[in-house]
Amino acid sequence: MMPTSSSLPVADAEPITSWASRNPSLSTQPSRVRSSNNTDASRKTGSHKNKNTKANLEIIQGEINAYLTEQTDFIDELANKYAVDAHLIKKKLVHSSNYKSTRAPHTKRDYSPQNDGGRAPGDRLKLREIQKLVDEDQSLRYLSKERKGELIKTLEDHRALHTTGACAGNHAACLDTSKNIEMITHEIKNMYLRTGVRTIAFFTRSHVNDNIVPVVSASDDPALKFFPEVQARYNGTSAKADTLPSMRADCTRLILDGLSEEMLNNKKIVMNYANFETVIVEAHHVRLVGWPQPIPFGSPSNLSTMDDVRALRAALEEGDCKWELLNAEQRRTHSRSLRMLRRKEPQLGRRGRYGGTRERLGSTRRRGRSSELNRAPPPI
């Protein structure tokens, strides 16, 4: 469960501070001036404006669809007329509006941080208006190379302040953080879909007075299970590629370790799949639950597909397939089931002296057969 801001500890004696106030040496972004239009008249005007906007948007969308239809017909007509691909014409048509790139600073934009920063939010000039003022300003018409360099440097400092400057308050810091966390999470999930690389990102606060909620973002759910692989690489060991024999060996080891070490504390015990109900369940009062379906129960060495072996190994590692002890009622139920099976199938083997099977009493005995049945099966 992700912690909330109310559950995080807050210092009582120390006053609430922000990142900018605790680091006065850092450049601080200027606070935004917010216009206060909270009168009844302004609220009614805003409500009426929103209703008109919603109604107009439907009309505008209809006209846009009609325009796009005409544009498609025009592109197809040009393509048929000049025998070229319609995609090429469309690319050239929308290239100027779709193409975006980071441009170097320009002197016409240097007017913005110097002459437009002090305006109220509703009185800010648009880019075309700023460029028009720059063109009309005689002092900026013929600039020397040194003066251009100074203006560009001013613009770069202004951009750097908004990029790396400390947020003026905790509210601004929370908004900035949540927006970037959302963007980073979106990017790592897309990268996982493109490349298969799993990523884990930790976001935490650096001071007790910060209102930021710690977040752990991952490219997908199984990403958190890759810590052992990363640790192995830092320890100097390389992760081995999964092969069918190696995964079979992993499944065999996990099953046997769970039985001999975790349940019975007896490392000499061996697994017997052929007589599992008698040699393992009846003898030791344990059973293996959560075997993945539709994989047939048996020795992992008999599994022939990578998907089946990988699914079994995942179930054993995650604890979905595990050993559990039988209680008294389960023991009685299992014993009754075995007795009924032995009545229906007299050839069903019973436990021998060493955990193996022996033939039913009274049956014809072959020479050398007794020692073979009483001998425990080899380890898998």
C-alpha positions as CSV (number, residue, x, y, z in Angstrom):
1,M,0.0,0.0,0.0
2,M,1.4,3.3,-1.0
3,P,1.8,5.8,1.9
4,T,-0.2,9.1,1.8
5,S,1.1,12.5,2.7
6,S,-1.0,12.4,5.9
7,S,0.7,9.2,7.1
8,L,4.2,10.6,6.7
9,P,6.0,12.0,9.8
10,V,6.1,15.8,10.1
11,A,8.3,17.7,12.4
12,D,6.3,19.6,15.1
13,A,9.0,21.9,16.5
14,E,10.6,22.9,13.1
15,P,8.6,25.3,10.9
16,I,7.6,24.2,7.4
17,T,10.2,25.0,4.9
18,S,10.6,24.5,1.2
19,W,13.5,23.2,-0.9
20,A,14.3,26.8,-2.1
21,S,14.4,28.2,1.4
22,R,16.7,25.4,2.6
23,N,19.1,26.0,-0.3
24,P,19.4,29.8,-0.6
25,S,22.5,29.4,-2.9
26,L,20.3,27.9,-5.7
27,S,18.6,30.1,-8.2
28,T,14.9,30.3,-7.5
29,Q,12.2,30.5,-10.1
30,P,10.0,33.6,-9.8
31,S,6.5,32.9,-8.4
32,R,3.7,33.1,-10.8
33,V,1.2,35.9,-10.4
34,R,-2.3,34.5,-10.3
35,S,-5.3,36.6,-11.2
36,S,-8.1,36.7,-8.6
37,N,-11.4,36.7,-10.5
38,N,-13.6,35.0,-7.9
39,T,-16.6,37.4,-7.9
40,D,-20.1,36.2,-8.5
41,A,-20.2,37.9,-11.9
42,S,-16.9,36.3,-13.0
43,R,-18.1,32.9,-12.0
44,K,-21.4,33.3,-13.9
45,T,-19.6,34.5,-16.9
46,G,-17.2,31.6,-16.8
47,S,-20.1,29.1,-16.5
48,H,-21.9,30.6,-19.4
49,K,-18.7,30.6,-21.4
50,N,-18.1,27.0,-20.7
51,K,-21.5,26.0,-21.9
52,N,-21.1,28.0,-25.1
53,T,-17.6,26.4,-25.6
54,K,-19.0,22.9,-25.3
55,A,-21.7,23.6,-27.8
56,N,-19.3,25.3,-30.2
57,L,-16.8,22.4,-30.0
58,E,-19.3,20.0,-31.5
59,I,-19.9,22.4,-34.4
60,I,-16.2,22.9,-34.8
61,Q,-15.5,19.2,-34.8
62,G,-18.0,18.7,-37.5
63,E,-16.4,21.3,-39.7
64,I,-12.9,19.8,-39.0
65,N,-14.2,16.4,-40.2
66,A,-15.5,18.0,-43.3
67,Y,-12.2,19.7,-44.0
68,L,-10.3,16.5,-43.4
69,T,-12.5,14.7,-45.9
70,E,-11.9,17.4,-48.5
71,Q,-8.2,17.3,-47.8
72,T,-8.1,13.5,-48.3
73,D,-10.0,13.9,-51.6
74,F,-7.5,16.6,-52.7
75,I,-4.5,14.4,-51.9
76,D,-6.0,11.4,-53.8
77,E,-6.7,13.7,-56.8
78,L,-3.1,14.9,-56.8
79,A,-1.7,11.4,-56.4
80,N,-3.8,10.1,-59.4
81,K,-2.9,13.2,-61.5
82,Y,0.8,12.9,-61.1
83,A,1.0,9.1,-60.5
84,V,2.8,9.4,-57.1
85,D,2.1,7.9,-53.7
86,A,-0.5,9.7,-51.7
87,H,1.5,9.2,-48.5
88,L,4.3,11.3,-50.0
89,I,2.0,14.2,-50.8
90,K,0.4,14.0,-47.3
91,K,3.9,14.0,-45.8
92,K,4.9,17.2,-47.7
93,L,1.6,18.8,-46.9
94,V,1.7,18.4,-43.1
95,H,5.5,18.5,-42.8
96,S,5.7,22.1,-41.7
97,S,3.0,21.7,-39.0
98,N,4.1,18.3,-37.6
99,Y,7.8,18.7,-37.7
100,K,9.2,19.7,-34.3
101,S,12.7,20.2,-33.1
102,T,14.7,22.1,-30.5
103,R,15.9,25.4,-32.0
104,A,18.8,27.5,-30.9
105,P,18.2,30.8,-29.2
106,H,17.2,33.7,-31.5
107,T,17.5,37.4,-30.8
108,K,13.8,38.0,-31.5
109,R,12.9,35.8,-28.5
110,D,15.2,37.7,-26.2
111,Y,12.6,40.4,-25.8
112,S,10.3,38.0,-23.9
113,P,12.2,37.5,-20.6
114,Q,13.2,41.2,-20.4
115,N,10.0,43.0,-21.2
116,D,7.1,40.5,-20.7
117,G,8.1,38.8,-17.4
118,G,6.4,41.5,-15.2
119,R,3.0,41.4,-16.9
120,A,0.0,39.8,-15.3
121,P,-1.1,36.4,-16.7
122,G,-4.0,37.9,-18.7
123,D,-1.8,40.7,-20.1
124,R,1.1,38.6,-21.4
125,L,2.0,39.2,-25.1
126,K,1.9,36.5,-27.7
127,L,5.0,35.5,-29.6
128,R,3.9,37.3,-32.8
129,E,3.3,40.5,-30.8
130,I,6.7,40.2,-29.1
131,Q,8.4,39.8,-32.5
132,K,6.5,42.8,-33.8
133,L,7.8,44.9,-30.9
134,V,11.3,43.7,-31.5
135,D,11.1,44.6,-35.2
136,E,9.8,48.1,-34.3
137,D,12.5,48.7,-31.6
138,Q,15.3,50.6,-33.3
139,S,17.8,49.6,-30.6
140,L,17.4,45.9,-31.6
141,R,17.3,46.4,-35.4
142,Y,21.1,46.5,-36.0
143,L,22.9,44.6,-33.3
144,S,26.6,43.9,-33.1
145,K,27.9,40.4,-32.7
146,E,28.8,41.1,-29.0
147,R,25.3,42.5,-28.3
148,K,23.6,39.5,-29.9
149,G,25.8,37.2,-27.7
150,E,24.7,39.1,-24.6
151,L,21.0,38.8,-25.5
152,I,21.3,35.1,-26.3
153,K,23.2,34.5,-23.0
154,T,20.3,36.3,-21.2
155,L,17.8,34.0,-22.9
156,E,19.8,30.9,-22.0
157,D,20.0,31.9,-18.4
158,H,16.3,32.5,-18.3
159,R,15.6,29.0,-19.8
160,A,18.1,27.4,-17.4
161,L,16.3,29.1,-14.4
162,H,13.0,27.5,-15.4
163,T,14.7,24.1,-16.1
164,T,17.0,23.7,-13.0
165,G,15.9,26.5,-10.6
166,A,14.4,25.4,-7.3
167,C,10.6,25.7,-7.0
168,A,9.6,28.6,-4.8
169,G,7.1,26.6,-2.7
170,N,6.1,23.1,-1.7
171,H,2.9,23.2,-3.8
172,A,4.9,24.0,-6.9
173,A,7.4,21.3,-6.1
174,C,4.6,18.7,-5.7
175,L,3.1,19.7,-9.0
176,D,6.5,19.5,-10.7
177,T,7.3,16.1,-9.1
178,S,3.9,14.5,-10.0
179,K,4.2,15.6,-13.6
180,N,7.7,14.3,-14.0
181,I,6.9,11.0,-12.2
182,E,4.0,10.5,-14.6
183,M,6.2,11.2,-17.6
184,I,9.0,8.9,-16.4
185,T,6.6,6.1,-15.7
186,H,5.1,6.5,-19.1
187,E,8.5,6.4,-20.8
188,I,9.8,3.3,-18.9
189,K,6.6,1.4,-19.6
190,N,6.9,2.2,-23.3
191,M,10.5,1.3,-23.3
192,Y,9.6,-2.1,-21.8
193,L,7.1,-2.6,-24.6
194,R,9.7,-1.7,-27.2
195,T,12.8,-3.4,-25.8
196,G,11.7,-5.7,-23.0
197,V,14.0,-3.9,-20.6
198,R,12.4,-3.9,-17.1
199,T,13.0,-0.7,-15.1
200,I,12.4,0.2,-11.4
201,A,12.4,3.9,-10.3
202,F,12.3,5.1,-6.7
203,F,11.1,8.6,-5.9
204,T,11.4,9.8,-2.4
205,R,11.6,13.1,-0.5
206,S,14.9,14.6,0.8
207,H,13.5,16.4,3.8
208,V,10.8,15.8,6.4
209,N,9.0,19.0,5.5
210,D,8.6,18.0,1.9
211,N,5.0,17.1,0.9
212,I,6.1,14.7,-1.8
213,V,4.7,11.2,-1.5
214,P,7.3,8.5,-2.0
215,V,6.5,6.4,-5.1
216,V,8.0,3.2,-6.7
217,S,7.3,3.0,-10.4
218,A,8.0,-0.1,-12.5
219,S,7.8,-0.9,-16.1
220,D,5.6,-3.9,-15.3
221,D,4.6,-6.1,-12.3
222,P,7.4,-8.7,-12.6
223,A,10.1,-6.0,-12.7
224,L,10.5,-6.1,-8.9
225,K,11.6,-9.8,-9.1
226,F,14.7,-9.0,-11.0
227,F,16.8,-7.8,-8.0
228,P,18.6,-11.1,-7.7
229,E,19.8,-10.8,-11.3
230,V,21.0,-7.3,-10.7
231,Q,22.7,-8.3,-7.5
232,A,24.4,-11.2,-9.3
233,R,25.8,-8.9,-11.9
234,Y,27.2,-6.5,-9.3
235,N,28.8,-9.4,-7.5
236,G,30.7,-10.4,-10.6
237,T,28.6,-13.4,-11.6
238,S,26.8,-13.5,-14.9
239,A,23.2,-14.6,-15.3
240,K,22.9,-17.9,-17.2
241,A,20.6,-18.3,-20.1
242,D,17.5,-20.5,-19.5
243,T,17.7,-23.8,-21.2
244,L,15.4,-26.8,-21.0
245,P,17.9,-28.9,-18.9
246,S,18.7,-26.1,-16.6
247,M,15.1,-25.3,-15.9
248,R,14.3,-28.9,-15.3
249,A,17.2,-29.0,-12.8
250,D,15.8,-25.9,-11.1
251,C,12.4,-27.5,-10.8
252,T,13.8,-30.7,-9.4
253,R,15.9,-28.9,-6.9
254,L,13.1,-26.6,-5.7
255,I,10.7,-29.6,-5.2
256,L,13.3,-31.7,-3.4
257,D,14.6,-28.9,-1.2
258,G,11.0,-28.0,-0.2
259,L,10.4,-31.6,0.8
260,S,13.7,-32.6,2.5
261,E,14.7,-29.3,4.1
262,E,11.6,-27.2,4.7
263,M,9.1,-29.9,5.5
264,L,10.8,-33.0,6.8
265,N,14.3,-31.8,7.7
266,N,15.8,-34.9,6.2
267,K,18.2,-34.5,3.4
268,K,18.4,-38.3,2.7
269,I,14.8,-38.5,1.5
270,V,14.3,-38.9,-2.3
271,M,11.3,-38.0,-4.5
272,N,9.1,-40.8,-5.9
273,Y,6.6,-39.7,-8.6
274,A,5.5,-43.1,-9.6
275,N,4.2,-44.0,-6.1
276,F,3.7,-40.5,-4.9
277,E,0.5,-41.2,-3.0
278,T,1.9,-44.0,-1.0
279,V,5.7,-43.3,-0.7
280,I,5.4,-39.6,-0.1
281,V,1.8,-38.6,1.0
282,E,1.0,-41.7,3.0
283,A,4.4,-42.1,4.5
284,H,5.3,-38.5,5.4
285,H,1.8,-36.9,5.6
286,V,2.7,-34.1,3.2
287,R,1.4,-33.2,-0.2
288,L,2.4,-30.9,-3.1
289,V,-0.4,-28.3,-3.8
290,G,-0.7,-25.7,-6.5
291,W,0.7,-27.8,-9.4
292,P,0.1,-25.6,-12.5
293,Q,-2.6,-26.9,-14.9
294,P,-2.7,-28.4,-17.4
295,I,0.8,-29.6,-16.9
296,P,0.7,-33.3,-16.0
297,F,2.0,-34.2,-12.6
298,G,5.3,-36.1,-12.7
299,S,9.0,-35.7,-12.7
300,P,10.2,-32.4,-14.3
301,S,12.6,-34.4,-16.3
302,N,9.7,-35.7,-18.3
303,L,8.5,-32.3,-19.4
304,S,9.4,-31.6,-23.0
305,T,8.4,-28.0,-23.6
306,M,10.0,-24.8,-22.4
307,D,6.6,-23.2,-21.6
308,D,5.6,-26.0,-19.2
309,V,9.0,-26.1,-17.4
310,R,9.1,-22.3,-17.1
311,A,5.5,-22.2,-15.7
312,L,6.3,-24.9,-13.2
313,R,9.5,-23.1,-12.1
314,A,7.7,-19.8,-11.8
315,A,5.0,-21.5,-9.6
316,L,7.6,-23.0,-7.4
317,E,9.7,-19.8,-7.0
318,E,6.6,-17.6,-6.3
319,G,5.2,-20.1,-3.8
320,D,2.0,-20.9,-5.7
321,C,3.2,-24.5,-5.9
322,K,4.4,-25.6,-2.4
323,W,4.5,-28.4,0.1
324,E,2.0,-28.5,3.0
325,L,1.4,-30.8,6.0
326,L,-1.8,-32.9,6.2
327,N,-3.9,-32.5,9.3
328,A,-5.6,-35.4,11.0
329,E,-8.8,-35.2,9.0
330,Q,-6.8,-35.0,5.7
331,R,-4.8,-38.1,6.7
332,R,-7.9,-40.1,7.4
333,T,-9.5,-39.1,4.2
334,H,-6.3,-40.0,2.2
335,S,-6.0,-43.4,3.9
336,R,-9.7,-44.2,3.1
337,S,-9.1,-43.2,-0.5
338,L,-6.1,-45.5,-0.8
339,R,-8.0,-48.4,0.8
340,M,-10.8,-48.0,-1.7
341,L,-8.3,-47.9,-4.6
342,R,-6.6,-51.0,-3.3
343,R,-9.9,-52.8,-3.3
344,K,-10.6,-51.8,-6.9
345,E,-7.0,-52.3,-8.0
346,P,-5.3,-55.1,-6.0
347,Q,-2.1,-54.5,-8.0
348,L,-1.7,-51.0,-6.4
349,G,1.6,-51.1,-4.5
350,R,1.9,-50.6,-0.8
351,R,4.7,-49.0,1.1
352,G,7.7,-51.2,1.7
353,R,10.2,-51.1,4.5
354,Y,12.4,-48.3,3.0
355,G,9.7,-46.2,1.4
356,G,9.5,-48.3,-1.7
357,T,6.6,-50.6,-2.8
358,R,6.0,-54.3,-2.3
359,E,3.7,-56.6,-4.0
360,R,0.2,-57.6,-2.7
361,L,0.3,-60.5,-0.3
362,G,-0.5,-63.8,-1.9
363,S,0.5,-62.9,-5.4
364,T,2.9,-64.9,-7.5
365,R,6.5,-63.9,-6.6
366,R,9.3,-63.7,-9.2
367,R,12.8,-64.3,-8.2
368,G,14.7,-61.1,-7.7
369,R,11.6,-59.0,-7.8
370,S,11.3,-58.4,-4.0
371,S,14.6,-56.5,-3.7
372,E,13.8,-54.3,-6.7
373,L,10.4,-53.3,-5.3
374,N,11.7,-52.6,-1.8
375,R,14.6,-50.5,-3.0
376,A,14.0,-46.8,-3.0
377,P,13.8,-45.1,-6.4
378,P,16.9,-43.2,-7.6
379,P,17.0,-39.5,-7.0
380,I,15.5,-37.4,-9.8
